[in-house]
Amino acid sequence: MLSLFGIFLGLGLLMYLAFKGYSIIWVAPLAAAVVALTGGLDIISTYMGPYMTGLVGFVKSWFPAFLLSAIFGNMMETTGAAKSIAIFLTHKLGSKLAIAAIVLSCAVLTIGGVSLFVVVFAIYPLALAMFKEANISRKLIPGAIALGAFTFTMTAVPGSPQIQNLIPMTYFGTTAMAAPIMGLTATFILFFGGVYYLNWKRNKLESQGEFYTEPDLAHMGKKDDGEKLPNILVALLPLVTVVTILNVLPYVVKFTEEQKAAGRSASEFIVYALLAGIALIFVLNVNKREKLMKSLAVGSQGALGAIMNTSAAVGFGTVVRAVPGFADLTNMLLAIPGNPLISLAVAVNLLAGATGSASGGMGIALAALGAKYMELAKTTGIDPQAFHRIASLASGGMDTLPHNGAVLTLLNNTGMTHKDSYFDIMVVSLILPIVASIPAIALAAMGIY
């Protein structure tokens, strides 16, 4: 019982310090030390053993994907391709559909593999112009960007190259296209439910006399520097290439049992896809090679922080699995009534909320419980694809509590406060993802994936 209490104490400490804004890189090993101490393990040997095994194992498996994804996203921004796509979509939809236009612009970029942090900075100036033309309160900009970048494209759309859709592949032997019907159903709920809510909120604000107001100078958005943007087809080509290669390769390249035993899996296809996308950007933008070389440096630096945050969280999950109380924790989760997908959704949501990170929370949950849920997939007859999709969906639920890094970045960049806009972010990126998981689980219960 002391060990089980220590797990909850460690999680509580992790959540509290993450909420206070401290780096999970040192918070996670501190929380792991609490878990180890109450579990009767030596702190130093646990840190050097299970903790570092989990951290290093995740870096080994996923560093290439994090690195290339960060570089690819930065290059899309540097070349103006991201802006070109966003301008094309917003102009086509027009100011009458300003909210939907911003959501779709974010969605296209993130589905194509562009980092959500890049999307936040690329889309905000366009959102400002669109909302001004449509006379919509700026309070709704964070909600619109969050809906397009933090939700369905990250966790629900089958074939998405976002890391939250890729991590489960390692644990369940699946591909990025896992459970397409479940994923598309959740996507429908998230997109249309979110757009409906934001338009309802717009009408409510307008009935109270709230319309567009100019931001202060610090949040006016990046001014147009007059640089010629690439043609929309040229801009889209790298995105299409990444998504196509990621989702076609599993049908072309089949691993033998020996290769699978050696660690080969569909998770490596994202490396080929991103390499092809980066190479294509270079070919299409040879006149911008100096800027692209800078993108290599900037993207590489960004990747280090991102993967270390997630790896630190995974290390915590590995320590949890090593203490005696883990058996009791597993029994508690699996005792949740109904389909085992429900307990998986609960576990990932809670841990994503505790860490303030979708990938971090999923990393802890799957590092500790992934093997157990894979066993359940075999014994219950539920396709591992369903476990993949629910783990991904759940990671994008409670992760966007107020202390989430992406939420803080979004609010800071748009000049909004939590009071102004957090409730909208919460509805579209926390409540709706939890709601969308319910029909997805129901479909899996009927054997529809």
N, C-alpha and C positions, 0 to 999 in steps of 0.2 A: 504493500500500500504506500510506503514511503517513496518507492521508486515511481509509482504512478503519480503521486502528488508532485514529485519533482519534475515530471514531464509537463504537467500543467503549470507549475511554477516557472519553468524555463520558457514555456510558450507565453505566459503572462509577461515575463520580463522582456522577451523579444518584442511583443506587441507594444508594450509601454515605451520602450526606448526607440522603436521604429516610429511610433506616433510622435515622439518628441523631436524627430528629425535626425537622429544619430545614424551614422553609417552602419549598415548591416554587416559590413566586412569585419568589424570588431564586436558588434552586438551579438552576432550569431555564435562565435566561439565562447563568449561570456555566458550566453544562455545554455550552450552545450555543456559548459563546465558545471552549471547548476544541476543539469540532468544527470551528468556523470557522478557528481558527488552524492546526490541522493539515491543514485542507483548502485552505490557501493563500488564504483570504479575509480581508479587512480586518474586524476585530472590530466596530468601531463601525458601519460601513456595513452589516454583516450584521445587527447588532442593530436598526438603524433600518429596514432593508429587509425581508429574508425573515422574521426573527423577529417583528417587529411586524405584518407582513402576516398571518402565521398567527394570532397572538394576537387581533388586531382582527377578523379574519374570523370567528373562532369566536364572539367576543362578539356581533358583528353578527347572526349566524345564531341563536344560542341564548340570549342574555340574557333575552328575554321568557319563554322556557320555564322557565329556572332561577328567575327572579323569581316568576312565577305559581305554580310548583310549591312554592316555599318558603312563600309566603303561604298557599296552599291547605292545606298540611300543618299550618302553625301554627294556622290557623283551626279545623281539625278537632280539634286538641288543646284549643284555648281553649274551644270550645263544648261540650266533653265528648263529642262524637260518636265520636272514636276510642276513648275509654274505654268508651262504651256498647256499641260493636260487640264489643270485646274481652271485656267482661263477659258479654254474651249468648252468645258462642261458648264461653267457658270453662265457663259454667254448663250449657249444653246437652250438652257432651261429658263434663263431670264430672271428678273427681279421678282416676278409674281410667285416663283417657286424658289425663292432665295434660300430658304432653310434646306429643302431637299437638294438643291444644287450644291451647297457646301457639304452636306452629308455624303453625297455621291462622289464629289471631288476627293474627299478624304478616303472614301472606300476604294476607289480605283487605284490610288497610290499605294495604300496598304496591302490590297490584294496583290499588287504587283511586286511586293517585297520591300517597299520603302518604309523605313523606321517611323513609328508613330511620332517620335520627337521631331524628326525632320518635317513630317506632315504638319505638325502644330505651327512651326515657324513659316512654312511655305504657304499655308492656306490662310492664316490670319489676315494679311493685308487684303486678300480678295474678299474674305468674309466681311471685312470692314466696309469695303466699297459696295458690296451687294446689299448689306443691311442698311447702309445709308440711302441707297437708291430706293429701296423698298420701305424705308422709314420704320425699321424694326429695331426694337431696343437691343443695345449691345449686350445686355445681360444674357441673351440667348446664344451668343456666339460660342462660349465654352461648351454648352450642351450639344450644339450641332457638331462641333469638331469631335467631341468625345464620342458621340454616336457613330460617326463615320470612321474614326480611327481606333477606338478602344473596345469595340464590341464585336459585331458579327464577322468582320474581316479578320479579326485576330483569333477567333475561337470557333466560329460556326461554319464559315464558308468552306466546303470541301475543296481541297487542293491549295489552300492558302499557304504561302511560304513563310508566314509569321511564326516565330519560334514557339508560341503557345500551341500551335497546331502540329508542331514537329516533335517536341519532347516526348509525347506519349508513344511515338513510334518505337522508341528504344525498348520500352517496357512491354508493349503488347504485340510487337511484330507486325505492325500495320503500316499503311502508307498515308500520305497527306490527304488522300481522298476517302479516308475511313468514314463509314456510316453516312453516305451522301444524303439519304432521305432525312435522317435525323438532323443533319447539319442544315439542309435547305429549309426545313420546317422552322428551326430555331432562327435562321436568317430572316425569314419572312416576318416572324413575330417581332424580332428586334428592330428591323428596318421600318416596317410600317407602323408598329406600335410607337417607336421613338419619334418618327416624323409627325404622327398624329398628336402625340403629347406636346411636342414643341410648338406646333401650330395652335393647339388649344391654349398653351401658355402665352403665345403671342397675342391671341384675342383677349385673354384675361388682362394682360399688361396694357393693351390699348384701351380697354374699357376703363382702366384706372388712369388713363392719360399719359402712359409711359410709351415714348417713341424713341427714335434714334437721337443720341446726343454725341457731340464730338468728344473723343478721348483727349487726355492730356498729351503734351508733346512727346512724352516718353513712350506712349503707346499708340502713336499715329500709324505704325506699320512701316515697313521698309519701302522707301520711295522707289519708283521705277527709274532705273539708271539708264534707260534707253537702249539696253543691250537687245539685239535681235534674238528672239526665242526660236527654238527649233520647230519645224512643222509638226503638227499633231501626230501624224503617222510615224515620223522619226522618233518623236518623244515616247510614243507607246511601244515601239518595237522592243526595247530592252525588257519592259515589264512582261510583255507577251512571251518573250523568249524564256524568261525565268519560270513563269508559271507552266508553260508548255513542257519544258525539259523536266521539271520537277515531277510532273504528273504522267508523262509518257514513259520515262525511263523504267519505272517499276514493271511495265508490261513488256519491255524490251530486254532488260537485264534481269536474269533469274539467278539467284545465288544457290550454290549447292549446299547440302547439309554441312559439309566440312567448312565452307566459307562462313556459313551462319554461326557455326560453333566458334569460329575464329573472330567473331564480332562484326562481320559484314552485315549491313542491314540497309533498308530503304532510307534511313536517316542521312546517309552519305550523298544521296542524290541532290540535296539542296546545295552542296558544295559545287557540283558540276553545273547546276542551274545558275548559281550566282556568278561563277567564273565566266560562263558564257555571256551573261548579262553585262558584266564589267568589260569584257573584251569587246562586246558590241558597242558599248558607249565610247570606248577608245577609238574604234574604227569610225564611228559616226561623228566624232568630235576631235579629229586630229589637229584642228586649228586651236583647240583649247587644251593642248596636252600639258602646259605648265600648270593650269588650274587643276587638271585631273591629278597630276602628281601631288599637289597639295592635299587633294581629297584623300589620297592614300594615307597620308600622315594623320589628317584630322579623323578620318574614319577609324584608323587603327587605334588611336587614343581613346575614342569613344567606346570601342569594343571592349577594351580592357576593363573599364569600370562596370559595364553591363554584365559581362560574364562573371566577374569576381563577386558581384552582388548575388547573382543566382547560385554560384558555386558555394558561397559561404552558407547560404540557406540549405543547400543540399547536404553539406557537411553536418549541419545541425540534425537533419533528418536521419542521417546515418548513425549518429550517436543515440538518437531516440530508439532506433531499431536495436541497438546493442545492449540496452539496459533491461533488467528483469520486468519492469513495469510495462514494457512494450506489448507483452502478451495480453495483459489486462486491457490496455488501450485498444488493441486489435479486437478483442472480444466485445468491448463496449461499442465500437463502431459497427461491427458485423451484427450486433444484436439489434441495431435499428430496424424496426419492422419493415417488411416488404422487400422489394428487389434490391440486390446488393449495389446496384447503380446509385441508389438513394444514399447509401452510406458513403460511397465514393464522392458523390456531389457534396455532401456535408463536410467530409474531411478536407477536400481541396478548397472549398469556399472558406472554411474557418482558417486554414493555414495561409491562404492568400490574403485574408483580412489581417491576420496576425503580422505578416511580413510587409504588408502594403505592396505586394508584388505578385503579379499573375504567375510569372515563371518561377519565382522564388517559392511561392506557396505550393505550386504543383510539384516543384522539385523536391520539397520536403515530403509531401504526401506520397509521391511515387517512389522516392528513395526508400521510404519506410514501409510502404504497403503495396507497391507495384507488383511484386512477386506474388503476394497473397491474392490480389485481385486477378492476376493471370491464372492462378490455380482455380479460382472461382469461375472464371470464364470457361475453363475446361470441364469442371464438375457440374455446372448449372446449364451448360449448353448455350449460354449467351455469347454471341460472337464478340471476340476481343475488340472489333471495330466500335461496338457500343461503349465499351469502357474507355477507349481512346476519345470518342467524341464527348462523352460526359465529363471526363477529366479536363478536356480543353475548355468546354463551356463553363464549367465550375470555376476554372482559374480566372475567368473574366467577370466574376460576380463581385464578391466582397473585397476584391483587391483594390477597388477604387473608393476605399474609405478616405476620410479627409487628409490622412497623412501620406497617401500615395504620391510618389515622386512625379508621375505624369500629370496628376491632378494639380499639384503645386506649380509645375512648369506651365501648364495650360492657363491657370488663373493669373500667374505672374506675367506671362507674355501678352495676355489680352487686357490686363489692367483691371481685372475683376477680383472681388473678394469672395470668400466662402459664402458670406451672407448674400451677395449678389446672385451667385450662379451655382453654388454647390448642389442645391436641391435638384436642379435640372440634370446635372451630371449624375447624381445619385439615381434618379429615376431611369435614365437611359442606359447607364453603364453598370448599375448594381442591382436594382430591382428587376428590370426587364430581363437581364440574363438569367436570374434565378427563376423567373416565371417561364422563360423559354425552355429551361431544362425539363420542366414538368411534361409537356407533350413529347419531348425527345425520349424521355424515360418510358413513357407510355407506349411509344412506337416500338422501342426495344423489347418491351414486355410482350408485344404481339408478334415479335420476330421480324419486324420491319426495320431495316437498317439503312 
